[in-house]
Amino acid sequence: MMNRICGLFAGAMVAVLCDGMLAGCSDKEEFWWDDDRSNAKVVGFVDDSLVIVGDFRFWNESTERWNGEYLDGRGAGNPRLCLYNYRVQEGGPRWCDSLSEEKSSGWFGGQMTDSIVWGGVLGEYIKLWKIGDEPHEMKVSKSFEGCSQKVSVQRIHQWLDGKFIALGSYSMNSRTFDNALTSLDSGASYCQYAVLDTVTRTITYKRLDEKLKWIGKCDDVRAWGEDVYCLKLDKETYDAELFINDNLKFIMERNQYKLGNYANVSFMGPYLKLHQTVYKYHEKEIERMSSFSSQEISFGDGKGNNIIY
């Protein structure tokens, strides 16, 4: 019994001494960044030659406790935004800017305009990073019109009246309650999309009214000026269809564009994206711009010519 009491007393004394920050009892901490950057992601396309790429660096932290225990940590931070030429091989990026923060904090949610990428958690705040400008965070207030279950925003595109349309991760014509533009009758409380107003700093969650009911068939939508563009993958033929104001303008046939049941069709900046290839729509024709990798900074013209950074 006496030995146990002495042991407890000795342990208590060590704790008291270390709380007093005596030499030899404090933790030893080390922090360092990886030399190379990682997780490069094509965020969007600016024009006929420039592409937006975001990446990070991993940090490492090691703590040696006063009692000999080691604690190690690792995470991503120091987010960087760059412009590369995807049509002509160059020695590196045309332009880059980075933040010193230790957490990546979701800066690269997607492309919002030709020169702005967005991140954050809409309904609470949005992060905006414009090429050449200082990135900033904006608080956003939310409201509801005709529904009560908000959209978990994964995509933002330019919309009518200078606003932005915010959409979920699923195709808008999929019959799920998770942010689909077409939901079952019993899901009337579920919002189908949202409209973001960066001037008033508000996001309004909505269901489709009669004027916009036609976009319920779309996999993705956006506006150019006063025109609403809609991309849809036909679930029977697997052809991709482009509508403008509910008028069918162009059909991208399955075999020519290598489409199938799980093809992803969406808008990416000024282009149409089918799988990992972007196309430019001209009057009555589609021009192939570039394919790109989701794993590295590389691009191809479909003729065997590749650009790799």
C-alpha positions as CSV (number, residue, x, y, z in Angstrom):
1,M,0.0,0.0,0.0
2,M,2.8,2.4,0.9
3,N,4.5,1.7,-2.5
4,R,1.2,2.6,-4.3
5,I,0.9,5.8,-2.3
6,C,4.5,6.8,-3.1
7,G,4.0,6.0,-6.8
8,L,0.9,8.2,-7.0
9,F,2.7,11.0,-5.1
10,A,5.6,10.8,-7.5
11,G,3.3,11.0,-10.6
12,A,1.5,14.0,-9.1
13,M,4.8,15.7,-8.5
14,V,5.9,15.2,-12.1
15,A,2.6,16.7,-13.4
16,V,3.0,19.7,-11.1
17,L,6.5,20.3,-12.1
18,C,5.6,20.0,-15.9
19,D,2.7,22.4,-15.4
20,G,5.2,24.8,-14.0
21,M,7.1,24.5,-17.4
22,L,10.3,23.3,-15.9
23,A,13.1,22.5,-18.4
24,G,12.7,19.0,-19.9
25,C,8.9,18.7,-19.5
26,S,7.6,20.9,-22.3
27,D,6.4,19.5,-25.7
28,K,8.7,19.8,-28.7
29,E,6.9,20.7,-31.9
30,E,8.0,20.6,-35.6
31,F,6.0,21.9,-38.6
32,W,7.0,21.8,-42.3
33,W,5.5,21.9,-45.8
34,D,6.1,19.3,-48.5
35,D,8.4,20.6,-51.3
36,D,6.0,19.6,-54.1
37,R,2.4,20.7,-54.6
38,S,-0.4,18.1,-54.9
39,N,-4.0,17.5,-55.8
40,A,-4.0,19.6,-59.0
41,K,-7.6,20.1,-60.3
42,V,-8.9,21.7,-63.5
43,V,-11.4,24.2,-62.1
44,G,-12.5,25.8,-65.3
45,F,-11.7,27.2,-68.7
46,V,-11.2,30.9,-69.4
47,D,-11.1,31.1,-73.2
48,D,-9.6,29.4,-76.3
49,S,-6.2,29.1,-74.7
50,L,-6.2,29.5,-70.9
51,V,-7.4,27.0,-68.2
52,I,-7.8,27.6,-64.4
53,V,-6.1,25.0,-62.2
54,G,-6.1,24.8,-58.4
55,D,-3.7,22.9,-56.2
56,F,-2.4,22.5,-52.6
57,R,0.6,21.6,-50.6
58,F,0.5,19.1,-47.7
59,W,1.8,20.2,-44.3
60,N,3.3,17.9,-41.7
61,E,3.4,18.3,-37.9
62,S,5.2,16.2,-35.3
63,T,5.0,16.7,-31.6
64,E,7.2,15.0,-29.0
65,R,5.4,15.1,-25.7
66,W,7.2,15.6,-22.4
67,N,6.5,12.0,-21.5
68,G,8.1,10.6,-24.7
69,E,4.8,10.1,-26.6
70,Y,4.8,11.2,-30.3
71,L,1.9,12.8,-32.1
72,D,1.9,13.2,-35.9
73,G,-0.5,15.2,-38.1
74,R,-0.8,15.9,-41.8
75,G,-3.2,18.0,-43.9
76,A,-3.6,20.1,-47.0
77,G,-3.3,23.9,-47.2
78,N,-1.6,26.8,-49.0
79,P,-4.2,26.7,-51.8
80,R,-2.9,28.1,-55.1
81,L,-4.8,29.2,-58.2
82,C,-3.0,29.2,-61.6
83,L,-3.5,29.9,-65.3
84,Y,-2.0,27.5,-67.9
85,N,-2.0,27.4,-71.7
86,Y,-3.8,24.3,-72.7
87,R,-3.3,24.7,-76.4
88,V,0.4,25.4,-76.6
89,Q,3.1,23.7,-74.4
90,E,4.8,26.3,-72.2
91,G,7.4,26.1,-69.4
92,G,4.9,26.5,-66.6
93,P,1.9,28.5,-65.5
94,R,1.2,32.0,-67.0
95,W,0.1,33.3,-63.6
96,C,-0.3,32.0,-60.0
97,D,-1.4,33.3,-56.6
98,S,-1.6,31.4,-53.3
99,L,-2.9,31.8,-49.8
100,S,-0.8,31.2,-46.7
101,E,-3.6,29.4,-44.7
102,E,-2.8,26.0,-43.3
103,K,-6.2,24.6,-44.2
104,S,-7.5,24.2,-47.8
105,S,-11.0,25.3,-46.7
106,G,-12.7,24.3,-50.0
107,W,-11.7,27.1,-52.3
108,F,-12.1,25.2,-55.5
109,G,-15.8,24.3,-55.6
110,G,-16.0,25.2,-59.3
111,Q,-16.1,27.9,-61.9
112,M,-18.6,30.7,-61.4
113,T,-17.7,33.0,-64.3
114,D,-15.0,33.0,-66.9
115,S,-12.6,34.6,-64.4
116,I,-14.0,33.6,-60.9
117,V,-14.0,30.4,-59.0
118,W,-16.1,29.8,-55.9
119,G,-16.0,27.7,-52.8
120,G,-17.4,27.6,-49.3
121,V,-20.8,26.5,-47.9
122,L,-23.6,28.3,-49.6
123,G,-26.4,29.2,-47.3
124,E,-23.7,30.3,-44.8
125,Y,-20.9,31.9,-46.8
126,I,-19.3,31.8,-50.2
127,K,-15.6,32.2,-51.1
128,L,-14.8,34.1,-54.3
129,W,-11.4,34.1,-56.1
130,K,-11.1,36.2,-59.2
131,I,-8.1,35.9,-61.4
132,G,-5.7,38.8,-60.6
133,D,-7.7,39.9,-57.5
134,E,-7.5,39.2,-53.8
135,P,-9.7,36.3,-52.8
136,H,-12.4,37.0,-50.2
137,E,-15.2,35.5,-48.3
138,M,-18.8,36.7,-48.3
139,K,-21.5,35.9,-45.8
140,V,-24.8,34.9,-47.4
141,S,-28.3,35.0,-46.0
142,K,-30.9,32.4,-47.2
143,S,-34.6,32.4,-47.9
144,F,-37.2,30.0,-49.3
145,E,-39.9,30.3,-51.9
146,G,-42.4,27.4,-52.0
147,C,-40.2,24.8,-50.4
148,S,-38.3,24.2,-47.1
149,Q,-35.6,21.6,-47.8
150,K,-32.5,23.4,-49.2
151,V,-30.3,22.4,-52.0
152,S,-26.8,21.2,-51.0
153,V,-25.0,23.3,-53.6
154,Q,-22.4,21.7,-55.8
155,R,-22.5,23.8,-59.0
156,I,-23.0,27.5,-59.7
157,H,-23.6,29.0,-63.2
158,Q,-24.4,32.4,-64.5
159,W,-28.1,33.0,-64.7
160,L,-30.7,35.5,-65.7
161,D,-30.8,39.2,-64.5
162,G,-27.1,39.1,-63.5
163,K,-27.7,36.4,-60.9
164,F,-26.4,32.9,-60.5
165,I,-28.2,29.5,-60.5
166,A,-27.1,27.1,-57.8
167,L,-27.6,23.4,-58.3
168,G,-27.0,20.1,-56.5
169,S,-24.6,17.3,-57.3
170,Y,-27.2,15.0,-59.1
171,S,-28.4,15.4,-62.6
172,M,-31.4,17.7,-62.5
173,N,-33.7,15.2,-64.2
174,S,-32.9,12.3,-61.9
175,R,-35.8,11.2,-59.8
176,T,-34.2,11.7,-56.4
177,F,-35.1,14.0,-53.6
178,D,-31.5,15.2,-53.4
179,N,-31.5,18.5,-55.3
180,A,-33.3,17.2,-58.4
181,L,-35.2,19.6,-60.6
182,T,-37.8,16.8,-61.1
183,S,-38.9,15.3,-57.8
184,L,-41.8,13.1,-56.9
185,D,-45.1,14.7,-56.0
186,S,-44.6,13.7,-52.4
187,G,-41.3,15.7,-52.4
188,A,-42.9,19.1,-52.8
189,S,-41.1,20.5,-49.8
190,Y,-37.8,19.8,-51.4
191,C,-36.2,22.7,-53.2
192,Q,-35.1,22.0,-56.7
193,Y,-32.6,24.8,-57.2
194,A,-31.5,28.2,-55.8
195,V,-30.7,31.7,-57.1
196,L,-27.7,33.5,-55.7
197,D,-27.6,37.3,-55.7
198,T,-24.1,38.6,-55.0
199,V,-25.3,42.2,-54.8
200,T,-27.8,41.6,-52.0
201,R,-25.7,38.7,-50.7
202,T,-28.7,36.4,-50.5
203,I,-29.5,32.9,-51.8
204,T,-33.1,31.9,-52.4
205,Y,-34.1,28.3,-52.6
206,K,-37.0,27.5,-55.0
207,R,-39.1,25.1,-57.0
208,L,-39.7,25.5,-60.7
209,D,-42.5,27.7,-61.7
210,E,-44.4,27.4,-65.0
211,K,-42.0,29.6,-66.9
212,L,-39.0,27.4,-66.0
213,K,-40.7,24.0,-65.8
214,W,-39.2,22.9,-69.0
215,I,-35.7,22.8,-67.6
216,G,-36.7,19.9,-65.4
217,K,-35.5,17.6,-68.2
218,C,-32.0,19.1,-68.1
219,D,-28.8,17.6,-66.6
220,D,-27.3,21.1,-66.4
221,V,-28.5,24.6,-67.1
222,R,-27.0,28.1,-67.4
223,A,-27.8,31.4,-69.1
224,W,-26.0,33.5,-71.6
225,G,-27.6,36.9,-71.7
226,E,-31.4,36.4,-71.8
227,D,-31.1,32.9,-73.2
228,V,-31.3,29.7,-71.1
229,Y,-29.1,26.8,-72.2
230,C,-29.9,23.3,-71.3
231,L,-27.8,20.1,-71.6
232,K,-29.5,16.8,-71.5
233,L,-28.4,13.2,-71.9
234,D,-31.2,11.2,-73.5
235,K,-31.7,8.1,-71.3
236,E,-32.7,5.9,-74.2
237,T,-30.4,6.8,-77.0
238,Y,-27.6,8.2,-74.8
239,D,-27.2,11.1,-77.2
240,A,-26.5,14.5,-75.6
241,E,-28.9,17.3,-76.6
242,L,-28.4,21.0,-76.4
243,F,-31.6,23.2,-75.9
244,I,-31.8,27.0,-76.0
245,N,-35.0,28.4,-74.5
246,D,-36.6,24.9,-74.8
247,N,-35.7,24.6,-78.5
248,L,-33.5,21.7,-79.5
249,K,-30.4,23.2,-81.3
250,F,-27.9,20.4,-81.5
251,I,-27.6,16.6,-81.0
252,M,-24.3,15.1,-80.0
253,E,-24.6,11.5,-81.1
254,R,-23.6,8.7,-78.8
255,N,-21.1,7.0,-81.0
256,Q,-19.3,10.1,-82.3
257,Y,-18.9,11.6,-78.8
258,K,-18.4,8.2,-77.0
259,L,-21.4,8.6,-74.7
260,G,-23.1,6.0,-72.5
261,N,-25.4,5.4,-69.5
262,Y,-23.0,7.1,-67.1
263,A,-21.8,9.9,-69.2
264,N,-21.5,13.2,-67.4
265,V,-22.8,16.2,-69.4
266,S,-22.5,19.7,-68.0
267,F,-21.4,23.3,-68.5
268,M,-17.8,24.3,-67.7
269,G,-17.2,28.0,-68.1
270,P,-17.9,29.0,-71.7
271,Y,-17.9,25.4,-72.8
272,L,-20.0,22.2,-72.9
273,K,-18.4,19.3,-71.0
274,L,-18.9,15.7,-72.1
275,H,-16.9,13.3,-69.9
276,Q,-13.5,14.9,-69.7
277,T,-13.7,16.8,-73.0
278,V,-14.9,20.4,-73.5
279,Y,-16.6,21.7,-76.7
280,K,-17.5,25.1,-77.9
281,Y,-20.9,25.7,-79.4
282,H,-21.1,27.9,-82.5
283,E,-24.2,28.5,-84.5
284,K,-25.3,25.0,-85.6
285,E,-22.0,23.4,-85.0
286,I,-19.8,22.0,-82.1
287,E,-16.0,22.6,-82.0
288,R,-13.8,20.2,-79.9
289,M,-11.5,22.4,-77.7
290,S,-9.6,19.9,-75.5
291,S,-9.7,16.9,-73.3
292,F,-8.2,17.1,-69.9
293,S,-7.2,14.8,-67.1
294,S,-8.8,14.6,-63.6
295,Q,-5.6,13.3,-62.1
296,E,-2.9,15.7,-63.5
297,I,-2.4,18.8,-65.5
298,S,-2.6,17.4,-69.0
299,F,-4.6,18.2,-72.1
300,G,-5.1,16.6,-75.5
301,D,-6.5,17.8,-78.9
302,G,-7.8,14.3,-79.9
303,K,-5.1,14.0,-82.6
304,G,-2.3,12.6,-80.5
305,N,-0.9,16.0,-79.4
306,N,-0.7,16.4,-75.6
307,I,0.2,19.3,-73.3
308,I,1.6,18.2,-69.9
309,Y,2.7,20.3,-67.0
